[in-house]
Amino acid sequence: MTIQKWVLGNWKMNGRLATNEALLSQLGQIDTDEKVAVGVAVPSVYLLPSLQAAQNVLVGAEDVSRFAADGAYTGEVSAAILADIGAQFTLIGHSERRQYFAEDEAVLAQKYANAVAAGVLPVLCVGETLEQREANQAQAVVAEQLSWLKDAVLLNQTVLVAYEPVWAIGTGVVASIEQIAQMHAFIQEHVLSLVGNAANIRLLYGGSVNADNCAAIFAVAHVDGALVGGASLKADSFANIITAAISAAN
Ligand SMILES: O=C(CO)COP(=O)(O)O
């Protein structure tokens, strides 16, 4: 059975041991029929307990070091360390990393390459700010954020890209269906032109996804799932999003 939809949560800087475990245990009870991959990106100190508690749920990191080799990089977590504890994926280039930690394309390309080399699936996050959209630069900005994928992607790899317009993150302002459709069609075509059709391209939408708006988003062409922030922190709302993905996959 091939995965038709991906529903990934991004806990950001949230969670506590006890509530994480309860959340993962509730999510593990959902039968996704192997058509929907469910995962959560968690703060790095919660990776191991989350991996131990998770059943039918992928557990990944929210970030990975730009440095590949072990060494004197205080505070960093390498892709090899993520692989060692069994983390299955890592977010790369979330807009909050780009904004607060000044991560640029060269750094993100290194992180991506490190994840691929360690066998940890990278989920590349892209998206424009409101200012850039209003200046009609949304596609150009996203194209730039994707540009280095050409050299980073290996044959037959799964390329997961999450389109998260910055103005839709945590604001309750979800992008319109038309905006999502247009950008996802653009990203699909652009990534295809960069990496060729040997790779398995999967595009997620992120930004104020919730239980009420997700079904309409999942129905859009080239939307292969969602990257969910706030609504992934509560079992009920995240479970409803997963259920909608299962319906969309049928
Ligand atoms: O940033 C996000 C996921 O990575 C989206 O966050 P919200 O779903 O809270 O808008």
The ligand as an ORCA input file, in Angstrom:
! r2SCAN-3c Opt
* xyz 0 1
  O       4.157     26.156     11.445
  C       3.293     25.305     11.286
  C       3.638     23.903     11.159
  O       4.991     23.734     10.937
  C       1.870     25.685     11.246
  O       1.489     26.155     12.487
  P      -0.068     26.384     12.786
  O      -0.792     25.144     12.300
  O      -0.141     26.589     14.260
  O      -0.479     27.574     11.980
*
